[in-house]
Each structure stands twice: as C-alpha cells, then as structure tokens.
Amino acid sequence: MDNAEQSHVNVAEPQEVFYEYLRRIANAVDLVKPTGEPITALHLGAGALTLARYIQAVRPGSVQHAVELERELLDFVLDQLPMPTGTDLTIHIGDAREALTELPEGMLFDVIILDIFSGPEAPEHLACADFYSEAGALLTPDGILAVNVGDEPGFTLVTSQTKALQEAMSHVAAYGTSMLFTRRYPGNIILLGKNSSWPEGWAQQLVAAGPHPATVLTGVELDELTE
C-alpha cells in the first residue's frame, strides 16, 4: 500500500513469522498457555492475518476473531492467501473500538492483539486508557493485551501509550530490540498488558526467544520510558 510492504505470509509454513515485531508478539502468544493448547484470540487490525495463521498452525482448534477497517484489503488477502483448512476465524469489518461491542456476549480472549498504530500519530479513540480498559475487560484472567507501537525517534507515541496502558491495566511491559530503548531510532515496541501478575520467568523467556538482542522493561525501568 502506497509503495510500502505491509506484511509477510508464508502460506506453506505459517508458523514462520518474518517481521521482527510480529515475531515478538508471537513469542508473547506462546506464553499464554502450554504449547499446542488452543486459545481464544482477537486481532484488532487484521492485515494479512499473519498472526491468525500462526496461532492456527501452532495451536490448532483455537477460536479467533479479526477486525479490519478496510474490507477491500481483507477481501484481497483472503482471495490470494486463503486461511488454512480448519481455521475457526470470524471476520468483522469496521472500527476496532466499535467492534468490541459486536463480539459474542460473554466471550473472553486469551490474547488481544492491537496492530493499528504506525508513526507518531494514532487515532485518539484507540490511543487512550479508556479503550485499553475496554479491551482489557475482554481478557481471560491470565490473558495478554499486546499493542504494537511503531514510532519515530524520541518515542512520543510509545511514551503516551505506555502511560495509557499503565492507567488501564495492573501489569505492563515493553518488549523490543535493545537499541530502540535509546529512543534514537525508529522502530516497533510491543507493549504487553495484563490484569494479573506476570508468571515468574516470563521476561527471561521473551528475551531468550529473540530476535536478538532483545530487552523487556517492567516496573521502575518501564517508568523511565515514560519520562
């Protein structure tokens, strides 16, 4: 779109995730439940459904919902790159926040992935604590809200979204390539929010999973990111 590559899909090997930031989100998904166990997942910003394909490949039987604003984009993706046989995926066309009210009543998700922001500007109705609270209310007790924040040097958006997520959820972490935390380079930081405490050792597991070198910030170190 606009001469920019938007995503990458390996139809033959959907468990292979090419883009670094998507791989990091996949690493977080891997921690939600034991290996291979089905999960419920909500994708806000569907793109080429890369992570939906990944979840189906590594956790068969998962129940997934995906929200995409651009119907033409999703129609093209599904026509050119059909989902694997057996995928349980429900598509919603529309705004990510409005779509939260259209989901099955009472349904909770093990993972909610927000992949909409790109650059220092973001939709105000999504880049706020109220929206994160609404999304967080749809998580299972041990569920994770993963937010991809693409930003320019200085990390204005990363800073504001870290603060907003901290306001909305009890435990927050930032995960990304180590050099990005100097704020001198453009790139993608993954913010992870939970309503419950993080399992012991999860940060070390995320770092070890790569791509390398990786850093996970929590607590006081994370607070420094918002200064």
Protein Blocks (a to p, Z undefined) as FASTA:
>chain_A
ZZiafbdcdfklmmbcfblklmmmmmmmmmmpcehiacddddehjknolmmmmmmmmmgh
iacddddfblmlmmmmmmmmccdehiacdddeddfklmmmmpcehiacfbdcddfbgcjb
dcfklmcfklmmmmmmmpcfkbccdddddddehilmmmmmmmmmmmmpmbdcddddfklm
nopagcdddddddfbdcdehklmmmmmnopadddddehjllmmmmZZ
